[in-house]
Amino acid sequence: PYTAHVGNLSFDATSADISDLFADCGVTNVRIVEDKLTKAPKGFGYVEFETVDGLKKALDLSGATLQGRAIRTSIAEPRRCPCSGMMICAS
């Protein structure tokens, strides 16, 4: 998938707010990261796009303002397997 890390989000930002910001980029999924215990947002999340061109457009929006905060967008690092630390899970 073509995924961007989005940082410096307002704690009030919703998935819909983020989807609206990236509306011209072909968003397929938005995930706001939350604290496991309190469920409070941590101020960052991940946005998946249909195409690499959509991801490129999203990267150009780094510095755009959402709810009074300048967001940061970057290419998301692939998840690592918790059992082996490899990019692809071996188990």
C-alpha positions in Angstrom: 0.0 0.0 0.0 1.0 3.6 -0.4 1.0 5.0 3.1 1.9 8.3 4.6 2.7 9.1 8.2 0.9 12.3 9.3 2.3 14.0 12.4 1.5 17.1 14.5 -2.2 16.4 14.4 -4.6 18.2 16.7 -5.9 15.8 19.4 -9.4 16.8 18.1 -8.8 15.8 14.5 -11.0 13.0 13.3 -10.5 10.5 10.4 -13.1 12.5 8.4 -11.1 15.7 8.9 -7.9 14.0 7.7 -9.7 12.4 4.7 -11.1 15.9 3.8 -7.6 17.4 3.8 -6.3 14.7 1.5 -9.5 14.5 -0.6 -7.7 15.1 -3.9 -5.2 12.3 -3.2 -7.4 9.2 -3.4 -7.6 8.2 0.3 -8.5 4.6 1.0 -8.0 4.4 4.8 -7.1 6.7 7.7 -5.9 5.4 11.1 -5.3 7.8 14.0 -3.0 6.2 16.6 -4.4 6.1 20.1 -2.9 5.4 23.5 -3.7 1.7 24.3 -5.0 2.4 27.9 -6.7 5.8 27.7 -7.7 5.7 24.0 -6.6 9.3 23.7 -5.2 10.3 20.3 -1.4 10.6 20.2 -1.2 13.3 17.6 -0.2 11.3 14.6 -1.6 8.7 12.2 -1.4 6.9 8.9 -3.2 7.6 5.6 -3.3 5.0 2.8 -3.8 6.1 -0.8 -4.9 4.3 -4.0 -1.9 5.2 -6.0 1.7 6.4 -5.7 0.6 9.6 -7.3 -1.9 10.2 -4.5 0.9 9.6 -2.0 3.1 12.1 -3.8 0.4 14.7 -3.6 -0.1 14.1 0.1 3.7 14.6 0.7 3.3 18.0 -1.0 0.8 18.9 1.7 3.4 18.7 4.5 3.1 22.1 6.3 -0.6 22.5 5.4 -2.7 23.7 8.3 -5.4 21.4 9.9 -7.3 22.8 12.9 -4.6 25.4 13.5 -1.6 23.1 13.3 0.9 22.7 10.6 0.9 18.9 9.8 3.9 16.9 8.7 3.6 14.2 6.1 6.2 11.6 5.2 6.4 8.1 3.7 5.5 5.6 6.4 8.0 2.9 7.3 6.7 -0.6 6.8 5.6 -2.4 10.0 8.1 -4.7 11.5 7.2 -8.2 12.8 7.2 -8.2 16.6 8.5 -11.8 16.7 11.6 -11.4 14.4 12.0 -7.6 13.8 11.9 -8.4 10.0 9.8 -6.4 7.6 7.8 -9.5 6.8 6.7 -11.8 9.5 8.4 -15.2 9.4 6.0 -17.0 11.7 
